[in-house]
Amino acid sequence: MGIRDASMEELAARESLRRLVAAYSRAVDRRDFALLRSLYHDDAVEEHGSMYSGGPDGYVAFVEKAASAYEAAAHYVVNANFEIDGDEAEGEVYKINYHRTRGPYAYEIVTGSRSIDRYARRNGEWRFLSRSTVLDWARKQAVDPDAYADFAAGSPPGKAGPDDLSYQLLKHFPRHPV
């Protein structure tokens, strides 16, 4: 199977889907739960392994509770493949996910995962219709506090919520709701 040239409409849809999956990372990492909820259709289903299976309202509550255990999180979209059929699309999104726990014995969890997604465009907006997570690999290690001082070059640390530097400097980025 080769790759055919995409039409302008398909390119626009792919860009919208790319922005959607990037907004998911921003919403989770900044703990902007209203933004996170706005990315799902009301009839969407989230399958997050044995941790959660259900609708978007329950998923947002699950993420909010789970995020409280972490001092920091960063979800990076490494690559994303989309197939579009009119107002429906499918995606396989490769991600690297970082989580750092709180406390004196904090540890870091780094995983490689994929989201197997279905999307629908309704009223001109693409949103998640279903999202299933596949874990490909994981690593867990103790936090090295010196690493943050040595490599950050005085940069302010990322923060969950509106105190993050991005909310102060980026006025046009999506906030809840999109």
Backbone bond lengths (Angstrom), bond angles and torsions (degrees), N, CA, C in turn:
res aa  C-N    CA-C-N  psi(-1)  N-CA   C-N-CA  omega(-1)  CA-C   N-CA-C  phi
1 M - - - 1.447 - - 1.520 108.85 -
2 G 1.287 116.68 125.02 1.457 121.83 174.85 1.518 110.27 -92.29
3 I 1.297 115.62 179.23 1.464 121.99 178.16 1.516 107.56 -110.75
4 R 1.311 115.78 121.70 1.460 120.76 179.95 1.522 110.51 -87.88
5 D 1.327 116.63 159.26 1.455 120.99 174.68 1.519 109.57 -65.29
6 A 1.322 116.02 140.71 1.461 121.46 -179.91 1.526 109.50 -90.28
7 S 1.322 115.58 146.44 1.458 120.82 173.98 1.529 109.20 -74.00
8 M 1.305 117.10 166.17 1.465 120.80 177.87 1.531 110.39 -61.82
9 E 1.321 117.67 -37.96 1.466 120.90 178.31 1.528 110.63 -63.83
10 E 1.327 116.21 -41.42 1.460 120.10 178.86 1.526 110.79 -67.21
11 L 1.327 117.68 -40.02 1.462 120.76 176.92 1.531 111.25 -61.46
12 A 1.333 116.09 -41.07 1.467 120.04 178.58 1.533 110.14 -64.59
13 A 1.329 117.28 -41.73 1.463 120.67 178.81 1.524 110.64 -64.42
14 R 1.330 117.32 -42.59 1.470 120.49 178.93 1.530 110.98 -61.61
15 E 1.315 117.40 -40.79 1.463 120.61 178.62 1.528 110.14 -65.45
16 S 1.312 117.83 -40.26 1.464 120.37 177.31 1.521 111.02 -62.61
17 L 1.327 116.98 -41.66 1.461 120.69 178.76 1.524 111.31 -67.69
18 R 1.317 117.24 -38.97 1.467 120.91 176.27 1.523 110.02 -60.31
19 R 1.333 116.61 -43.39 1.459 121.05 178.57 1.527 111.38 -65.49
20 L 1.328 116.92 -36.29 1.460 121.68 178.68 1.528 110.90 -62.66
21 V 1.337 117.36 -49.13 1.465 118.92 -178.13 1.539 110.95 -69.50
22 A 1.324 117.96 -30.91 1.468 120.49 175.43 1.527 110.48 -69.63
23 A 1.320 117.68 -37.78 1.465 121.12 177.91 1.527 110.75 -64.68
24 Y 1.319 117.06 -32.73 1.468 120.79 175.52 1.539 109.70 -59.05
25 S 1.333 116.78 -49.00 1.465 120.34 179.72 1.521 110.65 -59.56
26 R 1.320 116.45 -45.36 1.467 120.15 179.77 1.520 110.72 -60.77
27 A 1.319 117.23 -45.18 1.463 121.23 -177.96 1.528 111.15 -62.02
28 V 1.334 117.14 -45.41 1.466 120.45 -178.99 1.529 110.75 -68.15
29 D 1.316 117.58 -46.24 1.466 121.10 -176.53 1.522 113.00 -68.23
30 R 1.311 117.86 -36.42 1.459 121.23 179.13 1.524 111.32 -90.04
31 R 1.330 116.62 -1.16 1.470 122.84 -179.16 1.520 111.28 56.29
32 D 1.298 114.27 42.48 1.461 122.50 176.64 1.530 106.06 -94.97
33 F 1.331 115.66 83.54 1.453 121.15 -170.61 1.527 112.87 -71.71
34 A 1.322 117.68 -27.66 1.467 119.95 174.63 1.532 109.83 -67.52
35 L 1.332 116.72 -41.14 1.467 119.95 175.81 1.524 109.96 -62.68
36 L 1.332 117.10 -45.28 1.463 120.58 179.37 1.524 110.53 -55.97
37 R 1.317 117.68 -47.68 1.473 120.74 -178.06 1.521 111.37 -62.32
38 S 1.319 116.92 -35.58 1.468 120.57 -176.64 1.528 112.59 -69.04
39 L 1.321 118.29 -11.47 1.460 121.67 -178.39 1.531 112.71 -86.00
40 Y 1.322 117.61 -7.99 1.459 123.09 -176.98 1.526 110.97 -111.28
41 H 1.336 116.14 141.28 1.463 119.41 167.51 1.522 107.99 -69.43
42 D 1.330 116.60 154.68 1.464 120.48 -178.15 1.528 112.80 -60.19
43 D 1.327 117.31 -30.40 1.474 120.86 -178.15 1.530 112.39 -95.73
44 A 1.326 117.13 16.03 1.466 121.66 -179.40 1.522 110.85 -70.85
45 V 1.334 114.47 159.04 1.462 122.28 176.83 1.520 108.01 -128.30
46 E 1.331 116.07 131.74 1.466 122.76 176.76 1.522 107.59 -111.48
47 E 1.330 115.92 126.00 1.465 122.69 177.03 1.519 107.34 -116.08
48 H 1.327 116.25 100.18 1.464 121.14 -177.27 1.525 108.61 -110.07
49 G 1.323 115.55 56.33 1.460 121.33 -179.55 1.514 111.53 62.37
50 S 1.322 115.84 -148.12 1.466 120.22 -179.11 1.529 111.99 -76.58
51 M 1.346 117.29 -7.51 1.466 120.26 -177.80 1.524 112.73 -77.55
52 Y 1.349 117.28 -37.10 1.456 119.86 -178.10 1.524 110.25 -158.26
53 S 1.307 115.19 139.69 1.455 122.59 172.06 1.523 107.29 -147.50
54 G 1.323 116.54 120.48 1.457 118.64 -179.36 1.504 112.44 162.25
55 G 1.318 114.97 -160.35 1.458 122.38 -175.86 1.515 113.47 -81.25
56 P 1.337 115.40 174.91 1.466 120.05 -174.04 1.527 114.75 -68.41
57 D 1.321 118.86 -34.43 1.466 119.12 -179.91 1.526 110.41 -65.56
58 G 1.326 116.26 -44.80 1.460 120.40 177.26 1.512 111.82 -64.80
59 Y 1.342 116.54 -36.61 1.459 119.59 179.71 1.523 111.10 -65.39
60 V 1.315 117.37 -42.57 1.469 120.41 179.16 1.529 109.68 -62.04
61 A 1.339 118.03 -41.39 1.468 121.10 177.11 1.528 110.24 -63.41
62 F 1.331 117.51 -39.94 1.463 121.94 177.20 1.531 110.62 -61.53
63 V 1.329 117.81 -46.80 1.464 121.75 -179.48 1.520 110.46 -63.59
64 E 1.321 116.82 -42.06 1.465 120.07 -179.87 1.534 110.57 -60.12
65 K 1.318 117.25 -44.63 1.466 120.76 179.02 1.532 110.75 -67.24
66 A 1.329 117.81 -45.90 1.466 121.60 -178.86 1.522 110.95 -63.10
67 A 1.316 117.88 -39.71 1.464 121.85 -177.47 1.516 112.36 -65.41
68 S 1.323 117.45 -25.27 1.464 120.19 -178.34 1.535 111.93 -64.61
69 A 1.328 117.36 -18.78 1.470 121.08 179.07 1.527 112.28 -81.08
70 Y 1.327 116.97 -10.15 1.464 119.88 -172.95 1.522 111.73 -113.41
71 E 1.312 114.94 137.27 1.457 121.18 173.72 1.527 109.98 -74.82
72 A 1.328 115.90 -35.35 1.466 120.34 -178.77 1.522 109.06 -148.97
73 A 1.320 114.42 153.15 1.464 121.50 174.83 1.521 107.90 -147.90
74 A 1.314 115.30 147.10 1.464 121.06 176.42 1.527 107.64 -146.90
75 H 1.322 115.94 122.66 1.461 122.30 179.83 1.529 107.85 -114.59
76 Y 1.329 115.62 115.15 1.459 121.08 -176.16 1.519 109.99 -106.69
77 V 1.321 116.93 127.57 1.457 121.59 173.40 1.528 106.38 -84.39
78 V 1.324 115.94 116.27 1.457 121.25 -177.15 1.524 110.34 -86.25
79 N 1.301 116.61 -50.19 1.466 120.88 170.66 1.510 108.76 -154.49
80 A 1.301 115.63 161.13 1.458 120.99 -176.70 1.521 108.67 -144.68
81 N 1.309 114.96 132.19 1.462 121.83 177.23 1.518 108.41 -114.21
82 F 1.322 115.79 128.29 1.460 121.04 -178.26 1.521 109.92 -123.80
83 E 1.303 116.17 142.44 1.467 123.36 169.72 1.518 106.91 -123.94
84 I 1.314 116.16 127.24 1.456 122.37 -171.90 1.513 109.77 -116.56
85 D 1.333 115.37 135.90 1.459 122.81 176.46 1.520 107.58 -135.58
86 G 1.317 116.11 88.57 1.464 120.58 -178.94 1.513 111.11 66.19
87 D 1.332 116.13 -119.52 1.457 122.16 -178.57 1.531 112.33 -95.65
88 E 1.322 116.36 13.35 1.463 121.20 176.15 1.520 108.56 -124.54
89 A 1.307 115.96 152.10 1.463 119.99 179.01 1.523 108.98 -154.12
90 E 1.331 113.60 160.90 1.457 121.81 175.26 1.519 107.33 -128.07
91 G 1.330 115.93 152.90 1.447 119.73 179.27 1.515 111.98 -147.33
92 E 1.320 114.97 148.98 1.454 122.72 169.57 1.522 105.32 -122.19
93 V 1.331 116.21 111.86 1.451 123.02 -172.17 1.526 108.84 -112.08
94 Y 1.331 116.87 116.52 1.462 122.88 179.01 1.523 108.52 -87.56
95 K 1.351 116.42 133.76 1.463 120.42 -174.97 1.523 111.40 -137.18
96 I 1.323 115.41 150.19 1.453 122.74 166.27 1.528 105.10 -115.04
97 N 1.335 115.93 128.06 1.459 121.84 -172.46 1.535 109.66 -121.68
98 Y 1.318 115.87 132.57 1.461 122.00 -179.12 1.524 108.87 -119.82
99 H 1.327 116.91 133.94 1.466 122.65 175.48 1.527 108.29 -136.64
100 R 1.340 116.62 134.30 1.464 121.67 177.21 1.527 108.11 -122.70
101 T 1.330 116.11 123.53 1.462 120.86 -178.99 1.526 110.28 -77.63
102 R 1.312 115.14 171.14 1.468 122.37 179.94 1.531 110.29 -94.96
103 G 1.317 115.78 164.18 1.448 120.71 168.67 1.509 115.10 101.69
104 P 1.333 115.51 173.84 1.464 120.68 -176.06 1.528 113.64 -68.38
105 Y 1.310 117.50 -21.96 1.472 121.10 178.69 1.528 109.69 -112.80
106 A 1.312 115.06 43.08 1.459 120.70 -175.88 1.529 110.71 -65.16
107 Y 1.320 114.54 151.62 1.459 120.75 175.99 1.521 109.81 -136.79
108 E 1.316 114.50 163.35 1.459 122.49 179.08 1.521 108.89 -112.66
109 I 1.306 115.25 137.33 1.458 121.86 175.01 1.525 106.50 -117.63
110 V 1.312 116.95 123.48 1.458 121.79 177.64 1.518 106.98 -121.97
111 T 1.325 116.18 127.57 1.463 120.60 -178.61 1.519 110.96 -129.22
112 G 1.304 114.47 155.76 1.452 122.39 168.21 1.515 106.39 -111.63
113 S 1.306 115.94 125.20 1.466 119.30 -177.68 1.521 109.76 -140.73
114 R 1.304 113.73 169.83 1.460 120.46 173.99 1.518 108.63 -131.04
115 S 1.312 115.62 142.15 1.461 121.10 170.82 1.515 107.15 -103.14
116 I 1.311 115.32 126.08 1.462 122.28 176.05 1.524 105.17 -100.52
117 D 1.322 115.64 106.87 1.465 121.69 -167.47 1.519 113.11 -114.06
118 R 1.324 113.26 152.25 1.461 122.53 164.12 1.521 106.33 -125.03
119 Y 1.324 115.51 139.64 1.454 121.72 -176.92 1.519 108.55 -127.79
120 A 1.325 115.45 155.97 1.458 120.92 173.25 1.523 108.23 -137.95
121 R 1.338 114.13 140.51 1.468 120.26 174.37 1.521 106.72 -100.94
122 R 1.320 115.11 117.94 1.455 121.84 178.08 1.514 107.95 -129.21
123 N 1.300 115.98 134.47 1.465 121.30 -178.09 1.527 111.46 51.51
124 G 1.340 115.57 37.03 1.458 121.21 175.96 1.518 115.23 80.08
125 E 1.353 118.69 4.86 1.462 121.77 -178.53 1.519 110.89 -118.94
126 W 1.322 115.47 130.24 1.460 120.78 172.38 1.523 108.77 -84.34
127 R 1.336 115.57 134.17 1.465 121.95 174.65 1.524 108.20 -143.55
128 F 1.334 114.66 165.06 1.458 119.74 176.24 1.524 110.03 -68.70
129 L 1.333 115.18 137.10 1.458 122.12 172.46 1.528 109.60 -107.50
130 S 1.322 116.12 -34.62 1.464 121.02 170.73 1.515 108.18 -155.13
131 R 1.332 114.86 151.35 1.462 120.80 -178.97 1.524 107.09 -147.74
132 S 1.314 115.99 122.65 1.464 122.23 178.08 1.522 107.86 -122.25
133 T 1.319 116.10 137.36 1.458 121.31 -177.74 1.515 110.90 -103.52
134 V 1.337 115.64 134.43 1.456 123.63 175.69 1.528 106.69 -117.97
135 L 1.344 117.41 127.67 1.449 121.70 177.61 1.519 108.97 -94.22
136 D 1.335 117.27 121.75 1.461 121.86 179.48 1.525 112.46 -96.93
137 W 1.335 118.71 -34.38 1.460 121.71 178.55 1.522 109.51 -161.92
138 A 1.342 115.54 161.93 1.462 120.67 179.88 1.524 110.18 -151.13
139 R 1.328 115.29 151.27 1.455 122.05 176.29 1.529 107.89 -142.39
140 K 1.322 117.11 139.99 1.460 122.56 178.87 1.525 107.94 -131.81
141 Q 1.348 116.32 134.42 1.460 120.76 -179.50 1.521 109.83 -151.64
142 A 1.325 115.64 158.61 1.459 120.91 176.35 1.525 109.41 -67.05
143 V 1.315 116.32 147.59 1.463 121.67 176.96 1.528 108.92 -71.67
144 D 1.303 116.36 136.31 1.466 122.79 173.84 1.528 106.89 -105.44
145 P 1.341 118.73 96.85 1.466 120.88 -176.76 1.523 113.45 -58.30
146 D 1.334 116.73 -31.55 1.462 119.62 -179.79 1.527 111.90 -65.37
147 A 1.320 117.05 -29.49 1.464 120.11 179.93 1.522 111.00 -60.66
148 Y 1.319 116.96 -36.75 1.464 120.16 -179.44 1.522 111.10 -68.43
149 A 1.310 117.25 -36.04 1.469 120.88 177.55 1.517 111.19 -74.43
150 D 1.321 117.55 -38.13 1.465 121.42 -175.67 1.524 113.41 -72.75
151 F 1.320 117.33 -36.91 1.463 119.52 -170.28 1.522 114.67 -106.67
152 A 1.286 118.10 -12.15 1.467 119.51 -175.06 1.520 113.16 -81.71
153 A 1.319 118.51 -13.98 1.465 123.23 177.65 1.528 111.99 51.83
154 G 1.318 115.88 38.85 1.454 119.71 176.44 1.517 114.63 78.23
155 S 1.323 118.21 7.19 1.462 120.66 178.61 1.522 109.77 -68.31
156 P 1.335 117.35 143.44 1.465 118.54 177.21 1.531 109.53 -67.82
157 P 1.322 116.93 145.35 1.467 118.73 179.43 1.525 111.29 -71.51
158 G 1.332 115.45 148.44 1.456 119.74 173.85 1.522 109.24 -66.88
159 K 1.316 116.59 148.29 1.460 121.41 -178.48 1.519 109.54 -132.93
160 A 1.301 114.72 149.30 1.460 119.74 172.57 1.524 108.45 -77.13
161 G 1.306 116.22 142.16 1.456 120.04 175.55 1.511 114.60 87.96
162 P 1.324 115.49 -170.76 1.465 121.01 -171.44 1.524 114.90 -71.43
163 D 1.323 118.40 -5.95 1.472 119.98 176.93 1.526 112.43 -82.19
164 D 1.336 117.56 -6.69 1.456 120.51 178.19 1.527 109.48 -65.30
165 L 1.326 115.83 144.74 1.463 121.22 -178.43 1.529 112.46 -56.47
166 S 1.327 117.07 -32.32 1.468 119.37 -179.14 1.527 111.74 -62.05
167 Y 1.329 117.92 -34.80 1.467 120.41 178.86 1.524 111.35 -71.78
168 Q 1.313 116.84 -25.54 1.454 120.28 179.10 1.524 112.14 -81.45
169 L 1.338 117.01 -35.90 1.457 120.39 -172.59 1.529 114.87 -101.08
170 L 1.304 117.86 -26.89 1.471 121.07 -175.52 1.524 109.58 -103.82
171 K 1.293 116.48 96.85 1.468 121.41 -174.76 1.529 113.35 -82.06
172 H 1.331 118.78 -19.50 1.458 121.17 -176.16 1.527 113.31 -98.85
173 F 1.335 117.96 -3.14 1.459 120.83 -179.78 1.509 110.45 -73.63
174 P 1.336 116.54 152.19 1.463 118.63 -178.27 1.512 112.56 -64.56
175 R 1.295 113.30 137.06 1.451 122.83 169.63 1.505 104.81 -125.29
176 H 1.272 116.40 171.37 1.455 118.01 -176.78 1.508 110.87 -65.50
177 P 1.304 119.39 143.15 1.465 124.47 -31.10 1.501 110.28 -79.22
178 V 1.360 116.29 164.98 1.456 120.62 179.96 1.494 110.26 -71.90
